[in-house]
Amino acid sequence: MIANYGFEDGSGSYYIAIDTDHCTDCKERGCLESCQNKVFEMELNDWDDEVAIIKKDYCNQLKSICAGCKPLVDRPELLPCEKACSFRSIVHTW
């Protein structure tokens, strides 16, 4: 399942999508450690599988929280959390 976390305002749409189907197979949990602002956490889904989510208090602040990793110029091809996910299941859209 693709879970989308984020918000839209007058300046645009700011979302992080996580393909949670891969979380159950992940042993590293790289997303938790790679994020300098610690926006990720693990939660049990409806089927008692542990999956990555964005902390609820952070969803409406992703644009500013992730700005350090996602600058407007000289942006890396993969952000730290995207690179840390061995399944490439994390995508930032903005």
N, C-alpha and C positions, 0 to 999 in steps of 0.2 A: 504494500500500500504506500502511496506517495502522500506524505503528510507535509502540509504547507504551513509555515509559521511566519508571521510578519504583519504588515499593515500597508495601507494606501493613504496618501494625503495629497494636497495640492501640488506637491513637488514630484510625485511619482509613486511607484509600487516598490516595496522593499520586502522580499521574501527569501526565506531559506527553505528549500524542499529537501526532505529526507526520505529515501526509499527504505522504509522500515523493514521490508522483507529480508534485507541483508543483515540487519542488526542481530538477528537470532543466530546467524552463523559467525559473527564477529567475535574474536577472542581478545583482540588488542584494545578495543575501546579507545582508539587513537583520538577520536573527536573530543573526548573529555579532557585530555591532557594538552592537546594542540591549541586550544582556544585560550588566548591570553586573558580574555574577559569572562571565561567560564560560563558561556551561555547554554552549553549542553548539559543534560542530565539524563540518567536512565530511568525508565518507568515501565511498569508492567502494562501491557496492552490488554484488550478484552479476552485474549486467549492465553493469558499468563506468560507471554513471551516478553523478555526484557528488550526494550527498544529505546533508541535515542530520541529525545525531544528537545525543544528549546524551552528554557524556563519561562513560565507564564509571565512573570514580571518583566522579561526582556523583549517580548514579542513586539511591543509598540516602540521600541528604541533601537531596533537593529541597525538602522541607517547610521546612527551616531556611535553605537557600540562597536560595529564592525569597520568603521571608517579607517582605523589604524591599519587593518589588514587589507582593506580594499580602497586604496587611494585612487584619485581621479587620473593621475599620470603615473607611468612606470609601474603599472599593476602587474603582479606576477601572474603567470598562466593559471596556476592553481593556488588558492588561498590555503593557509596552514591547515584548516579543518578539512578542506577538500583533499589535500595531499595526504593527510593522516588517515583518511578512510580508505582502507585497502580495497573496498568494493566500489569506490567512487560514487557513493550513494548520497552525497551532500552536494547541493547546487545552490549558489546564491544568484538571485535574479534582481538586478537593478543596475 
